[in-house]
Amino acid sequence: MRLSFSNGTHQDVVLHAGGVTLGSAPGNDILLDGKDVSPWHARILADARGLVLQVLDPNATTHVNARPVREKALLRRGDTVHLGYEAVSVRADSDALDTRVPSAGPSPTPSPVAARAALRGLTGANAGRAIGVAQRVIVGSDPAADVVIDDVRVAPRHAAIELIDGGVWLRSLAAGQGALVNGVVALDARLQAGDQVVFARQHFLIEAPGLVAESLPAAVHAEPLPSAEPAAPESAASGRALGWLLGTAALIALALYVLFEHGL
């Protein structure tokens, strides 16, 4: 992934394993001189788990998607980090999006199956809400929309998040009005799990656990269970052991009988 600086104060920086420091003091990997940027403001670490923002100056003003951060925060594609007044966007290595929406065809008959994707609110009035995408979800300012965003920049029927041809797609329903997908303006785009979609100031995360199984082979071959035949020797041995125990018990019983007979 890479860091993109919205006001052009720095060239885009591609993140590799390890991390970068950001601040106004010489010696930082990314030198920023924006208003309210601390000398050693923050560090962004990149590893196999993803990106982690660490605030180095506890008195610094730091926000992720308009939420204050005091110590640490996980970062996703599409997040906007504010270091003071400096805005930094987390983007994919390339801004290229797949915009070739396949034909949806006739709407399938509704079924009670669970949603295969979800739109999870991260900020705004929909924060914490998970909206299942079983077929199609309408986003707009109309109170009848599935996801209502009360903002003058959002059309009554602004966009749709829908399942088409085995994928999750963003489709614009208002002429010339789309959304931000991982920080990139898009009218129509294929969405992946982990993508962030922004309508006005409301951020949503795409979750698609129900689509993971689609990539598996149609026929899954499990390891064959072991045959019962190898267990036969063990069963025979167990039978012999049981016979020996019964014989021993019979001898003990006979000995006790003889003892009691002589005692009498």
C-alpha positions, -999 to +999 in steps of 0.1 A: +000+000+000+010+036-002+005+070+015-010+098-006-008+134+006-040+153-004-025+188-004+005+178-024+031+185+003+048+152-004+051+127-031+032+094-027+052+069-006+049+032-011+051+012+021+073-018+024+080-041+053+091-021+083+078+014+089+081+051+083+081+081+107+063+113+100+069+147+115+084+182+111+118+174+125+148+165+102+155+128+104+119+117+098+114+094+069+086+117+057+092+153+065+060+174+069+058+211+077+021+214+079+003+233+107+002+215+140+025+187+128+047+177+158+085+172+153+081+134+158+044+130+152+037+094+143+050+061+129+033+038+104+044+002+106+038-023+078+040-060+083+022-092+073-008-082+095-013-048+077-007-012+088-005+002+123-004+039+131+016+047+163+013+082+178+048+092+190+037+125+205+008+121+230+001+158+228-001+158+190-035+161+172-041+129+153-073+116+137-082+086+116-114+091+097-122+121+120-118+100+151-091+110+176-062+086+181-040+088+212-018+057+209-024+032+181-049+025+153-052-002+126-052+013+091-071+000+061-072+010+024-092+042+021-085+055+056-077+092+060-052+101+086-049+137+099-016+147+115-026+181+127-039+197+095-019+174+072-042+148+055-027+115+045-047+088+026-040+051+027-043+037-008-036+006-028-004+005-048-024+015-079-055+036-083-068+014-111-103+000-104-122-026-123-152-006-137-165-031-162-197-040-145-211-073-160-247-075-169-268-082-139-294-102-159-329-108-144-333-105-107-332-139-090-361-151-070-356-139-034-345-167-011-339-170+027-302-176+023-279-155+044-262-124+029-229-132+013-214-097+019-219-069+043-215-031+043-202-022+078-204+015+089-172+029+104-182+066+109-213+088+111-248+078+118-242+043+104-212+036+126-212+000+140-241-010+117-237-040+094-260-042+064-261-076+048-259-077+010-279-107-001-286-092-036-288-054-036-285-025-011-296+010-020-276+039-005-291+074-006-307+103+013-342+090+007-356+077+040-367+046+021-331+037+011-315+006+027-287+028+039-298+064+046-272+092+045-286+125+054-262+148+034-269+173+006-241+157-014-259+124-015-287+118-040-320+102-029-310+070-047-273+076-049-257+042-055-262+004-051-240-022-036-250-055-053-239-090-061-234-095-098-218-126-114-202-137-082-187-104-073-196-073-051-201-042-071-206-005-065-230+010-091-239+047-094-276+054-096-272+092-098-257+107-129-222+118-123-223+110-086-203+081-072-182+074-041-147+071-029-133+036-031-101+034-011-096+071-017-103+070-055-134+086-070-155+059-087-189+057-103-189+019-108-163-004-094-157-040-083-153-042-045-131-066-025-132-076+011-115-049+031-122-021+006-134+012+021-163+031+004-170+067+014-203+085+007-200+121+017-183+118+051-195+083+060-171+055+057-181+019+051-160-013+051-168-041+027-169-075+044-174-105+022-169-138+042-198-154+023-179-151-010-148-169+001-163-203-005-170-192-041-133-196-049-130-231-036-133-261-059-168-273-066-159-308-053-138-310-021-122-344-015-117-352+022-090-375+034-104-411+034-112-425+068-089-454+078-103-488+071-116-509+100-094-538+090-062-524+106-080-523+140-086-561+139-052-571+155-059-547+183-094-561+188-080-597+189-054-587+214-081-570+235-101-603+233-072-623+244-065-600+273-101-601+283-101-640+282-070-640+304-086-617+330-117-639+331-096-670+335-077-654+364-109-644+380-122-679+378-091-693+394-093-668+423-130-677+428-121-714+429-093-708+454-116-689+477-142-717+474-116-743+485-104-720+513-139-716+527-146-754+524-115-762+544-123-734+569-157-750+575 
